[in-house]
Amino acid sequence: MEENSKSKEIFEWIVCILIALIIVVLIKAFIGFPTVVSGASMDSTLKDKQRLWVSRIGIEINKYPKRGDIITFEAPSQTQMSTFDVDMNNPVAIYDYKPKGILGKFSYYVLEFNKTSYIKRVIGVAGDHIKIEGGKVYLNGQKLDEPYLRDGIQTEQKVFTDIIVPENCVFVMGDNRPQSMDSRSFGCIPLEKIESKVWIRFWPLNKFGKVK
């Protein structure tokens, strides 16, 4: 009887742990999760090592973010393109990696092991004409007002500097343009590769609040 009691207790603990893991996975997949800023590409809006809460709710309900939103997305397979390698009529980032098997897909897409994500700001949505010229960004023929940039920041021309954003895609850039690898280098991000929208910065405490 004592062995049966111990076995039952162990089984109950295993069930509890599995339920807890399932709840954590569901929260991360459909509600949101904490993340840490890595690098300087979003200075001075977001600094290296700051901690954020990112939301999946809006992304799951309406996959299309708005211009100005800060989002996270799966990093493209090729992040540094050249003008000889791309089709300017289809300026979409390349995603070659495909995890194999059910466990591989679960690990990569749900648990997000060995997956690299970027944080950038949405500059253009489907149908927008983006042109970078003279260190400035032009949206549909008008100079884009970018109050989030530091004084003196210039937007350098790279590969994709005069394009129409394709359907079901967004054009993204970091706020620290000289140190940002973004859509200028690898093209527009397909909507299905968007993971979340940055919502709240909770560390450091003196910077706590909604991120704009």
N, CA, C and O of each residue as an XYZ file, in Angstrom:
848
protein
N       0.832     -1.207      0.000
C       0.000      0.000      0.000
C       0.867      1.257      0.000
O       0.545      2.247     -0.658
N       1.986      1.204      0.758
C       2.860      2.376      0.849
C       3.492      2.687     -0.498
O       3.623      3.853     -0.870
N       3.898      1.613     -1.256
C       4.492      1.819     -2.574
C       3.480      2.430     -3.518
O       3.820      3.329     -4.288
N       2.227      1.956     -3.477
C       1.170      2.504     -4.319
C       0.937      3.982     -4.020
O       0.712      4.785     -4.925
N       0.995      4.327     -2.722
C       0.794      5.718     -2.316
C       1.900      6.612     -2.858
O       1.638      7.718     -3.331
N       3.170      6.116     -2.787
C       4.293      6.891     -3.305
C       4.215      7.044     -4.829
O       4.492      8.112     -5.374
N       3.831      5.952     -5.504
C       3.697      5.993     -6.966
C       2.622      6.991     -7.380
O       2.785      7.732     -8.350
N       1.521      6.998     -6.632
C       0.431      7.924     -6.930
C       0.883      9.359     -6.740
O       0.543     10.240     -7.530
N       1.663      9.590     -5.670
C       2.148     10.946     -5.394
C       3.099     11.422     -6.486
O       3.032     12.573     -6.918
N       3.993     10.524     -6.934
C       4.925     10.871     -8.013
C       4.159     11.185     -9.292
O       4.474     12.140    -10.002
N       3.140     10.359     -9.576
C       2.324     10.578    -10.771
C       1.623     11.929    -10.714
O       1.563     12.645    -11.713
N       1.097     12.273     -9.551
C       0.405     13.557     -9.396
C       1.358     14.733     -9.610
O       0.988     15.741    -10.212
N       2.609     14.589     -9.102
C       3.598     15.636     -9.302
C       3.941     15.791    -10.790
O       4.077     16.908    -11.288
N       4.076     14.678    -11.481
C       4.378     14.720    -12.924
C       3.253     15.415    -13.684
O       3.507     16.239    -14.563
N       2.010     15.082    -13.343
C       0.853     15.706    -14.000
C       0.843     17.212    -13.741
O       0.600     18.002    -14.653
N       1.110     17.605    -12.493
C       1.135     19.026    -12.133
C       2.209     19.780    -12.917
O       1.978     20.886    -13.405
N       3.388     19.161    -13.029
C       4.483     19.796    -13.773
C       4.128     19.939    -15.246
O       4.393     20.977    -15.853
N       3.526     18.896    -15.824
C       3.130     18.951    -17.228
C       2.084     20.033    -17.471
O       2.159     20.765    -18.458
N       1.108     20.132    -16.569
C       0.075     21.163    -16.694
C       0.695     22.553    -16.614
O       0.332     23.445    -17.380
N       1.635     22.735    -15.680
C       2.311     24.029    -15.527
C       3.082     24.389    -16.799
O       3.060     25.538    -17.241
N       3.769     23.392    -17.386
C       4.520     23.635    -18.616
C       3.593     24.014    -19.759
O       3.900     24.908    -20.547
N       2.455     23.331    -19.846
C       1.483     23.628    -20.899
C       0.952     25.053    -20.748
O       0.808     25.775    -21.735
N       0.663     25.454    -19.511
C       0.167     26.809    -19.259
C       1.208     27.849    -19.673
O       0.873     28.852    -20.305
N       2.478     27.606    -19.314
C       3.560     28.527    -19.674
C       3.680     28.650    -21.195
O       3.819     29.752    -21.726
N       3.624     27.513    -21.889
C       3.737     27.512    -23.350
C       2.572     28.275    -23.975
O       2.770     29.045    -24.915
N       1.353     28.067    -23.459
C       0.178     28.748    -24.003
C       0.253     30.254    -23.780
O      -0.096     31.039    -24.662
N       0.713     30.652    -22.589
C       0.862     32.085    -22.307
C       1.866     32.708    -23.265
O       1.626     33.783    -23.815
N       2.999     32.025    -23.464
C       4.030     32.547    -24.358
C       3.544     32.587    -25.802
O       3.879     33.509    -26.546
N       2.761     31.595    -26.196
C       2.326     31.492    -27.586
C       1.218     32.476    -27.937
O       1.156     32.957    -29.068
N       0.329     32.788    -26.967
C      -0.852     33.572    -27.305
C      -1.005     34.886    -26.534
O      -1.808     35.730    -26.931
N      -0.259     35.082    -25.445
C      -0.431     36.293    -24.643
C       0.813     37.173    -24.694
O       0.732     38.320    -25.133
N       1.953     36.665    -24.258
C       3.173     37.445    -24.289
C       4.246     36.827    -23.419
O       4.033     35.791    -22.790
N       5.415     37.477    -23.388
C       6.537     36.940    -22.625
C       7.589     38.027    -22.437
O       7.614     38.997    -23.195
N       8.463     37.879    -21.432
C       9.548     38.850    -21.248
C      10.692     38.562    -22.197
O      10.915     37.419    -22.595
N      11.412     39.606    -22.552
C      12.581     39.438    -23.406
C      13.607     40.507    -23.053
O      13.292     41.475    -22.362
N      14.830     40.329    -23.529
C      15.925     41.250    -23.224
C      16.441     41.851    -24.529
O      16.662     41.137    -25.506
N      16.631     43.167    -24.535
C      17.202     43.843    -25.700
C      18.679     43.458    -25.827
O      19.435     43.506    -24.857
N      19.064     43.082    -27.029
C      20.460     42.701    -27.273
C      21.018     43.562    -28.399
O      20.562     43.475    -29.540
N      21.998     44.387    -28.079
C      22.604     45.219    -29.104
C      22.122     46.657    -29.052
O      21.318     47.036    -28.200
N      22.641     47.454    -29.995
C      22.395     48.900    -29.977
C      21.546     49.391    -31.142
O      21.463     50.598    -31.369
N      20.917     48.491    -31.882
C      20.225     48.908    -33.099
C      18.985     49.758    -32.839
O      18.512     50.443    -33.746
N      18.445     49.728    -31.609
C      17.262     50.529    -31.298
C      17.567     51.705    -30.370
O      16.645     52.350    -29.871
N      18.869     51.995    -30.131
C      19.215     53.193    -29.350
C      18.612     54.422    -30.038
O      18.571     54.442    -31.269
N      18.143     55.447    -29.318
C      18.118     55.478    -27.867
C      16.758     55.082    -27.304
O      16.527     55.194    -26.100
N      15.853     54.617    -28.172
C      14.533     54.181    -27.702
C      14.659     52.994    -26.759
O      14.075     52.986    -25.675
N      15.424     51.993    -27.177
C      15.680     50.802    -26.367
C      17.180     50.577    -26.300
O      17.872     50.588    -27.319
N      17.668     50.374    -25.093
C      19.102     50.181    -24.915
C      19.441     48.728    -24.587
O      18.610     47.977    -24.077
N      20.664     48.361    -24.890
C      21.161     47.010    -24.635
C      20.914     46.605    -23.176
O      21.171     47.379    -22.254
N      20.413     45.387    -22.986
C      20.154     44.774    -21.679
C      18.862     45.251    -21.004
O      18.516     44.761    -19.929
N      18.152     46.189    -21.615
C      16.853     46.533    -21.041
C      15.893     45.361    -21.200
O      15.994     44.577    -22.144
N      14.961     45.257    -20.256
C      14.018     44.141    -20.270
C      12.624     44.622    -20.633
O      12.144     45.645    -20.146
N      11.985     43.838    -21.516
C      10.690     44.225    -22.061
C       9.668     43.122    -21.869
O      10.006     41.948    -21.716
N       8.397     43.535    -21.880
C       7.310     42.562    -22.026
C       6.729     42.777    -23.409
O       6.295     43.879    -23.745
N       6.720     41.709    -24.219
C       6.176     41.802    -25.570
C       4.847     41.062    -25.633
O       4.661     40.024    -24.997
N       3.930     41.619    -26.415
C       2.568     41.088    -26.473
C       2.317     40.351    -27.774
O       2.678     40.824    -28.852
N       1.701     39.203    -27.664
C       1.280     38.455    -28.855
C      -0.201     38.674    -29.147
O      -0.678     38.304    -30.219
N      -0.927     39.265    -28.216
C      -2.384     39.349    -28.357
C      -2.776     40.098    -29.622
O      -3.543     39.591    -30.440
N      -2.237     41.326    -29.780
C      -2.571     42.114    -30.958
C      -2.119     41.459    -32.241
O      -2.798     41.537    -33.264
N      -0.951     40.801    -32.183
C      -0.415     40.142    -33.374
C      -1.300     38.972    -33.784
O      -1.525     38.749    -34.974
N      -1.809     38.217    -32.794
C      -2.651     37.073    -33.110
C      -4.005     37.508    -33.660
O      -4.552     36.865    -34.556
N      -4.547     38.609    -33.119
C      -5.859     39.086    -33.560
C      -5.758     39.768    -34.919
O      -6.543     39.482    -35.823
N      -4.797     40.665    -35.059
C      -4.604     41.412    -36.302
C      -3.121     41.405    -36.636
O      -2.335     42.148    -36.048
N      -2.751     40.563    -37.582
C      -1.333     40.351    -37.876
C      -0.650     41.612    -38.396
O       0.570     41.744    -38.295
N      -1.430     42.542    -38.952
C      -0.814     43.732    -39.513
C      -0.553     44.771    -38.443
O      -1.498     45.333    -37.889
N       0.721     45.044    -38.136
C       1.037     46.125    -37.191
C       0.867     47.474    -37.878
O       0.710     47.546    -39.097
N       0.901     48.537    -37.087
C       0.787     49.890    -37.620
C       2.183     50.483    -37.826
O       3.160     50.038    -37.224
N       2.250     51.492    -38.687
C       3.506     52.225    -38.820
C       3.882     52.801    -37.460
O       3.025     53.334    -36.755
N       5.146     52.699    -37.089
C       5.608     53.217    -35.805
C       5.665     52.167    -34.708
O       6.357     52.363    -33.709
N       4.946     51.047    -34.873
C       4.998     49.981    -33.875
C       6.394     49.373    -33.834
O       7.068     49.270    -34.858
N       6.818     48.973    -32.645
C       8.072     48.232    -32.495
C       7.710     46.767    -32.344
O       6.940     46.404    -31.455
N       8.255     45.931    -33.196
C       7.884     44.518    -33.235
C       9.112     43.633    -33.099
O      10.242     44.081    -33.294
N       8.874     42.367    -32.761
C       9.915     41.349    -32.853
C       9.523     40.396    -33.976
O       8.341     40.163    -34.226
N      10.526     39.854    -34.643
C      10.258     38.939    -35.751
C      11.428     37.981    -35.911
O      12.542     38.252    -35.460
N      11.157     36.868    -36.554
C      12.208     35.888    -36.825
C      13.245     36.495    -37.764
O      12.897     37.080    -38.790
N      14.519     36.353    -37.408
C      15.586     36.891    -38.246
C      15.641     36.144    -39.580
O      15.530     34.918    -39.599
N      15.809     36.853    -40.686
C      15.930     36.189    -41.990
C      17.151     35.276    -42.055
O      18.096     35.428    -41.281
N      17.119     34.343    -42.974
C      18.260     33.442    -43.171
C      19.449     34.197    -43.743
O      20.596     33.914    -43.397
N      19.175     35.161    -44.621
C      20.230     35.971    -45.218
C      20.002     37.422    -44.798
O      19.009     38.040    -45.183
N      20.924     37.955    -44.010
C      20.728     39.294    -43.468
C      21.498     40.372    -44.213
O      21.247     41.562    -44.017
N      22.428     39.969    -45.061
C      23.225     40.950    -45.806
C      23.159     40.608    -47.280
O      23.946     39.798    -47.771
N      22.222     41.221    -47.990
C      22.052     40.954    -49.419
C      22.886     41.945    -50.230
O      23.376     42.946    -49.709
N      23.030     41.639    -51.511
C      23.675     42.583    -52.424
C      22.714     42.864    -53.578
O      21.785     42.095    -53.824
N      22.944     43.957    -54.272
C      22.056     44.332    -55.379
C      22.064     43.288    -56.497
O      21.147     43.247    -57.317
N      23.100     42.444    -56.528
C      23.185     41.414    -57.567
C      22.353     40.180    -57.216
O      22.042     39.367    -58.087
N      21.989     40.043    -55.920
C      21.299     38.830    -55.467
C      19.788     38.987    -55.344
O      19.086     38.004    -55.106
N      19.275     40.205    -55.501
C      17.864     40.430    -55.168
C      17.036     40.825    -56.379
O      17.546     41.313    -57.388
N      15.735     40.590    -56.234
C      14.760     41.019    -57.233
C      14.048     42.235    -56.660
O      13.238     42.095    -55.744
N      14.328     43.403    -57.171
C      13.746     44.627    -56.636
C      12.233     44.683    -56.827
O      11.556     45.490    -56.188
N      11.706     43.840    -57.692
C      10.255     43.775    -57.857
C       9.605     42.898    -56.785
O       8.383     42.877    -56.639
N      10.435     42.183    -56.048
C       9.939     41.337    -54.956
C      10.899     41.446    -53.767
O      11.610     40.493    -53.449
N      10.916     42.612    -53.114
C      11.922     42.891    -52.070
C      11.567     42.287    -50.713
O      11.366     43.004    -49.733
N      11.495     40.964    -50.674
C      11.074     40.253    -49.452
C      12.254     39.487    -48.874
O      13.019     38.865    -49.611
N      12.400     39.531    -47.564
C      13.484     38.820    -46.889
C      13.402     37.317    -47.152
O      12.318     36.763    -47.331
N      14.557     36.676    -47.173
C      14.638     35.242    -47.474
C      14.682     34.427    -46.174
O      15.448     34.724    -45.258
N      13.844     33.404    -46.129
C      13.812     32.475    -44.992
C      13.975     31.064    -45.539
O      13.028     30.468    -46.052
N      15.192     30.541    -45.420
C      15.503     29.216    -45.959
C      15.356     28.095    -44.937
O      15.091     26.948    -45.298
N      15.529     28.432    -43.660
C      15.585     27.373    -42.647
C      14.204     26.777    -42.376
O      13.245     27.499    -42.107
N      14.121     25.455    -42.451
C      12.882     24.737    -42.160
C      13.203     23.614    -41.176
O      13.840     22.632    -41.557
N      12.776     23.739    -39.916
C      13.039     22.663    -38.950
C      12.349     21.371    -39.387
O      11.272     21.396    -39.982
N      12.994     20.236    -39.077
C      12.476     18.945    -39.510
C      11.794     18.212    -38.370
O      12.226     18.284    -37.219
N      10.728     17.508    -38.702
C      10.044     16.670    -37.722
C       9.182     17.474    -36.761
O       9.326     18.690    -36.637
N       8.282     16.767    -36.085
C       7.355     17.405    -35.154
C       8.110     18.025    -33.988
O       7.838     19.162    -33.602
N       9.074     17.268    -33.418
C       9.834     17.789    -32.280
C      10.674     19.001    -32.674
O      10.792     19.963    -31.916
N      11.257     18.938    -33.877
C      12.067     20.059    -34.353
C      11.231     21.317    -34.538
O      11.656     22.413    -34.172
N      10.037     21.156    -35.108
C       9.147     22.305    -35.319
C       8.633     22.851    -33.997
O       8.541     24.066    -33.820
N       8.296     21.955    -33.058
C       7.818     22.386    -31.746
C       8.906     23.148    -31.009
O       8.650     24.187    -30.400
N      10.127     22.617    -31.071
C      11.257     23.243    -30.388
C      11.558     24.618    -30.965
O      11.865     25.552    -30.225
N      11.470     24.744    -32.291
C      11.843     25.996    -32.950
C      10.735     27.045    -32.889
O      10.980     28.195    -32.525
N       9.509     26.642    -33.248
C       8.428     27.618    -33.363
C       7.700     27.897    -32.046
O       7.210     29.007    -31.839
N       7.624     26.906    -31.156
C       6.893     27.092    -29.902
C       7.846     27.437    -28.755
O       7.683     28.461    -28.091
N       8.851     26.565    -28.527
C       9.816     26.833    -27.465
C      10.860     27.861    -27.892
O      11.506     28.490    -27.053
N      11.019     28.028    -29.225
C      11.933     29.006    -29.824
C      13.394     28.772    -29.429
O      14.150     29.717    -29.201
N      13.773     27.491    -29.352
C      15.172     27.148    -29.135
C      15.943     27.367    -30.437
O      15.439     27.077    -31.522
N      17.174     27.886    -30.318
C      18.047     28.116    -31.482
C      17.419     29.044    -32.523
O      17.742     28.970    -33.708
N      16.530     29.908    -32.072
C      15.865     30.841    -32.974
C      16.334     32.259    -32.661
O      16.351     32.671    -31.501
N      16.710     32.996    -33.691
C      17.144     34.379    -33.515
C      16.005     35.318    -33.883
O      15.368     35.160    -34.924
N      15.756     36.295    -33.020
C      14.717     37.290    -33.285
C      15.324     38.685    -33.275
O      16.304     38.943    -32.577
N      14.729     39.586    -34.062
C      15.152     40.981    -34.108
C      14.046     41.873    -33.566
O      12.865     41.533    -33.638
N      14.445     43.021    -33.023
C      13.498     44.060    -32.607
C      13.737     45.279    -33.494
O      14.841     45.822    -33.533
N      12.691     45.705    -34.205
C      12.807     46.874    -35.089
C      11.479     47.636    -35.094
O      10.472     47.184    -34.550
N      11.518     48.798    -35.725
C      10.317     49.634    -35.834
C       9.716     49.512    -37.236
O      10.437     49.507    -38.234
N       8.389     49.415    -37.296
C       7.697     49.348    -38.588
C       7.691     50.743    -39.218
O       7.204     51.706    -38.625
N       8.239     50.829    -40.422
C       8.299     52.096    -41.144
C       7.257     52.147    -42.253
O       6.658     53.193    -42.503
N       7.042     51.017    -42.915
C       6.078     50.973    -44.000
C       5.280     49.688    -44.010
O       5.772     48.635    -43.603
N       4.038     49.778    -44.479
C       3.168     48.606    -44.607
C       2.860     48.388    -46.087
O       3.325     49.143    -46.941
N       2.074     47.352    -46.385
C       1.809     46.970    -47.773
C       1.322     48.151    -48.612
O       0.420     48.889    -48.215
N       1.942     48.310    -49.779
C       1.548     49.372    -50.699
C       2.298     50.671    -50.513
O       2.235     51.544    -51.380
N       3.020     50.829    -49.390
C       3.778     52.058    -49.144
C       5.006     52.137    -50.049
O       5.672     51.136    -50.316
N       5.281     53.347    -50.510
C       6.508     53.592    -51.274
C       7.551     54.142    -50.309
O       7.396     55.237    -49.769
N       8.606     53.377    -50.099
C       9.702     53.787    -49.221
C      10.884     54.209    -50.079
O      11.340     53.464    -50.947
N      11.374     55.422    -49.822
C      12.558     55.901    -50.541
C      13.510     56.540    -49.540
O      13.109     57.378    -48.733
N      14.771     56.135    -49.601
C      15.799     56.691    -48.725
C      16.761     57.491    -49.596
O      17.366     56.970    -50.533
N      16.882     58.767    -49.259
C      17.676     59.667    -50.106
C      18.205     60.807    -49.243
O      17.469     61.389    -48.446
N      19.494     61.122    -49.411
C      20.067     62.236    -48.686
C      20.015     62.079    -47.179
O      19.926     63.065    -46.447
N      20.072     60.820    -46.709
C      20.045     60.564    -45.271
C      18.666     60.645    -44.647
O      18.533     60.529    -43.429
N      17.627     60.844    -45.469
C      16.253     60.963    -44.978
C      15.385     59.837    -45.538
O      15.726     59.200    -46.534
N      14.245     59.610    -44.864
C      13.293     58.597    -45.307
C      12.048     59.296    -45.842
O      11.502     60.203    -45.214
N      11.615     58.848    -47.021
C      10.408     59.404    -47.628
C       9.354     58.312    -47.723
O       9.609     57.226    -48.242
N       8.171     58.616    -47.215
C       7.049     57.675    -47.220
C       5.967     58.219    -48.138
O       5.366     59.260    -47.870
N       5.731     57.491    -49.233
C       4.714     57.895    -50.212
C       4.919     59.338    -50.679
O       3.967     60.103    -50.832
N       6.192     59.683    -50.900
C       6.529     60.983    -51.457
C       6.715     62.097    -50.450
O       7.110     63.202    -50.822
N       6.437     61.833    -49.178
C       6.569     62.856    -48.135
C       7.681     62.471    -47.160
O       7.818     61.311    -46.773
N       8.474     63.481    -46.771
C       9.520     63.218    -45.789
C       8.890     62.710    -44.495
O       7.961     63.319    -43.964
N       9.408     61.584    -43.991
C       8.834     60.947    -42.805
C       9.296     61.658    -41.543
O      10.492     61.854    -41.334
N       8.333     62.044    -40.698
C       8.655     62.641    -39.413
C       9.034     61.518    -38.450
O       8.225     60.630    -38.182
N      10.266     61.554    -37.927
C      10.756     60.482    -37.060
C      11.277     61.064    -35.740
O      12.488     61.173    -35.544
N      10.366     61.434    -34.840
C      10.787     62.055    -33.567
C      11.548     61.116    -32.643
O      12.162     61.563    -31.675
N      11.514     59.808    -32.935
C      12.204     58.820    -32.103
C      13.693     58.739    -32.412
O      14.436     58.103    -31.665
N      14.147     59.367    -33.494
C      15.571     59.338    -33.836
C      16.335     60.391    -33.036
O      15.811     61.465    -32.743
N      17.580     60.067    -32.687
C      18.446     61.047    -32.046
C      18.822     62.142    -33.044
O      18.846     61.903    -34.251
N      19.110     63.329    -32.544
C      19.518     64.437    -33.406
C      20.766     64.037    -34.203
O      21.720     63.476    -33.665
N      20.723     64.340    -35.477
C      21.886     64.094    -36.326
C      21.942     62.717    -36.958
O      22.820     62.455    -37.780
N      21.012     61.818    -36.589
C      21.014     60.473    -37.172
C      20.658     60.539    -38.653
O      19.661     61.152    -39.035
N      21.478     59.907    -39.478
C      21.237     59.825    -40.916
C      20.853     58.394    -41.283
O      21.398     57.435    -40.737
N      19.918     58.264    -42.206
C      19.510     56.940    -42.681
C      20.279     56.627    -43.955
O      20.012     57.192    -45.016
N      21.230     55.726    -43.832
C      22.104     55.416    -44.963
C      21.395     54.539    -45.989
O      20.557     53.706    -45.643
N      21.737     54.738    -47.227
C      21.238     53.876    -48.295
C      21.994     52.553    -48.271
O      23.209     52.511    -48.074
N      21.244     51.477    -48.475
C      21.880     50.159    -48.579
C      21.341     49.465    -49.832
O      21.440     50.022    -50.925
N      20.780     48.275    -49.700
C      20.303     47.552    -50.885
C      18.892     47.989    -51.275
O      18.635     48.348    -52.424
N      17.979     47.952    -50.296
C      16.576     48.270    -50.575
C      16.299     49.709    -50.144
O      15.980     49.968    -48.984
N      16.422     50.629    -51.079
C      16.289     52.048    -50.729
C      15.215     52.778    -51.537
O      14.964     53.961    -51.310
N      14.591     52.086    -52.467
C      13.512     52.705    -53.249
C      12.570     51.591    -53.699
O      12.704     51.049    -54.796
N      11.620     51.265    -52.836
C      10.769     50.094    -53.100
C       9.310     50.367    -52.733
O       8.990     51.312    -52.012
N       8.448     49.509    -53.251
C       7.051     49.438    -52.822
C       6.940     48.214    -51.919
O       7.326     47.114    -52.316
N       6.416     48.395    -50.710
C       6.289     47.268    -49.780
C       5.251     46.287    -50.330
O       4.110     46.680    -50.577
N       5.627     45.009    -50.527
C       4.690     44.019    -51.080
C       3.528     43.719    -50.124
O       3.566     44.060    -48.942
N       2.513     43.082    -50.665
C       1.368     42.635    -49.853
C       1.849     41.684    -48.763
O       2.792     40.916    -48.952
N       1.173     41.756    -47.614
C       1.458     40.867    -46.479
C       2.894     40.978    -45.981
O       3.489     40.000    -45.528
N       3.438     42.191    -46.075
C       4.808     42.441    -45.600
C       4.876     43.800    -44.913
O       3.986     44.636    -45.063
N       5.957     43.999    -44.151
C       6.251     45.315    -43.575
C       7.726     45.630    -43.799
O       8.558     44.733    -43.926
N       8.029     46.931    -43.844
C       9.401     47.408    -43.960
C       9.811     47.922    -42.593
O       9.129     48.774    -42.024
N      10.921     47.416    -42.054
C      11.329     47.757    -40.687
C      12.747     48.329    -40.664
O      13.589     47.999    -41.498
N      12.978     49.201    -39.676
C      14.330     49.717    -39.458
C      14.558     49.919    -37.965
O      13.610     50.096    -37.201
N      15.825     49.892    -37.559
C      16.179     50.216    -36.193
C      16.275     51.727    -36.028
O      16.532     52.438    -36.999
N      16.073     52.223    -34.819
C      16.142     53.664    -34.577
C      17.578     54.185    -34.620
O      17.808     55.367    -34.877
N      18.531     53.308    -34.368
C      19.942     53.679    -34.447
C      20.457     53.240    -35.813
O      21.138     52.221    -35.928
N      20.135     54.003    -36.830
C      20.321     53.575    -38.220
C      21.746     53.151    -38.570
O      21.913     52.166    -39.289
N      22.787     53.854    -38.091
C      24.145     53.434    -38.460
C      24.531     52.051    -37.931
O      25.435     51.416    -38.474
N      23.850     51.574    -36.865
C      24.201     50.284    -36.281
C      23.066     49.271    -36.390
O      22.985     48.337    -35.593
N      22.204     49.454    -37.360
C      21.052     48.557    -37.494
C      21.090     47.754    -38.788
O      21.218     48.305    -39.881
N      20.975     46.437    -38.633
C      20.773     45.543    -39.772
C      19.259     45.383    -39.911
O      18.611     44.819    -39.029
N      18.697     45.873    -41.009
C      17.239     45.913    -41.110
C      16.779     45.729    -42.552
O      17.518     45.194    -43.379
N      15.566     46.170    -42.853
C      14.991     45.937    -44.185
C      15.782     46.598    -45.299
O      15.639     46.224    -46.463
N      16.610     47.572    -44.965
C      17.482     48.152    -45.992
C      18.464     47.122    -46.529
O      18.890     47.197    -47.682
N      18.826     46.142    -45.668
C      19.822     45.132    -46.039
C      19.201     43.813    -46.469
O      19.712     43.149    -47.371
N      18.083     43.423    -45.820
C      17.544     42.086    -46.121
C      16.130     42.084    -46.689
O      15.603     41.013    -46.990
N      15.514     43.218    -46.841
C      14.192     43.260    -47.451
C      13.056     43.287    -46.447
O      13.277     43.337    -45.237
N      11.839     43.252    -46.966
C      10.633     43.361    -46.143
C      10.331     42.047    -45.424
O      10.665     40.963    -45.901
N       9.692     42.178    -44.267
C       9.396     41.012    -43.433
C       7.970     40.509    -43.693
O       7.014     41.272    -43.557
N       7.821     39.229    -44.066
C       6.475     38.662    -44.228
C       5.707     38.671    -42.906
O       6.303     38.488    -41.844
N       4.414     38.879    -42.961
C       3.608     38.975    -41.742
C       3.700     37.725    -40.885
O       3.665     37.814    -39.658
N       3.818     36.559    -41.513
C       3.836     35.319    -40.719
C       5.114     35.169    -39.903
O       5.185     34.319    -39.015
N       6.128     35.989    -40.196
C       7.373     35.936    -39.428
C       7.374     36.897    -38.238
O       8.301     36.880    -37.428
N       6.341     37.730    -38.132
C       6.226     38.635    -36.987
C       5.818     37.828    -35.762
O       4.899     37.012    -35.831
N       6.499     38.055    -34.640
C       6.262     37.281    -33.424
C       5.464     38.044    -32.383
O       4.590     37.471    -31.731
N       5.751     39.332    -32.216
C       5.094     40.069    -31.132
C       5.262     41.569    -31.337
O       6.023     42.021    -32.193
N       4.530     42.326    -30.524
C       4.659     43.777    -30.491
C       5.206     44.169    -29.125
O       4.710     43.712    -28.095
N       6.231     45.019    -29.121
C       6.810     45.475    -27.852
C       5.786     46.339    -27.127
O       5.203     47.251    -27.716
N       5.569     46.047    -25.838
C       4.529     46.721    -25.072
C       5.105     47.555    -23.919
O       4.990     48.781    -23.912
N       5.724     46.876    -22.950
C       6.177     47.562    -21.741
C       7.656     47.290    -21.491
O       8.131     46.171    -21.681
N       8.374     48.318    -21.065
C       9.735     48.163    -20.559
C       9.628     48.112    -19.032
O       9.125     49.044    -18.404
N      10.111     47.006    -18.441
C       9.988     46.887    -16.988
C      11.341     46.940    -16.265
O      11.389     46.910    -15.035
N      12.444     47.018    -17.032
C      13.753     47.184    -16.404
C      14.667     47.958    -17.337
O      14.737     47.635    -18.523
N      15.366     48.963    -16.844
C      15.457     49.394    -15.438
C      14.168     50.052    -14.948
O      13.367     50.544    -15.743
N      13.983     50.052    -13.631
C      12.740     50.526    -13.048
C      12.477     52.010    -13.333
O      11.325     52.429    -13.442
N      13.545     52.795    -13.452
C      13.324     54.223    -13.719
C      12.864     54.488    -15.148
O      12.507     55.617    -15.485
N      12.870     53.441    -16.000
C      12.380     53.550    -17.366
C      11.075     52.769    -17.568
O      10.613     52.588    -18.694
N      10.492     52.311    -16.452
C       9.277     51.495    -16.548
C       8.167     52.260    -17.269
O       7.928     53.440    -17.016
N       7.501     51.547    -18.172
C       6.368     52.164    -18.859
C       6.194     51.631    -20.258
O       6.991     50.825    -20.739
N       5.154     52.084    -20.897
C       4.841     51.655    -22.269
C       5.875     52.195    -23.243
O       6.270     53.358    -23.158
N       6.307     51.355    -24.160
C       7.311     51.745    -25.145
C       6.619     52.337    -26.366
O       5.666     51.762    -26.892
N       7.110     53.498    -26.814
C       6.527     54.155    -27.990
C       7.556     54.304    -29.085
O       7.249     54.835    -30.153
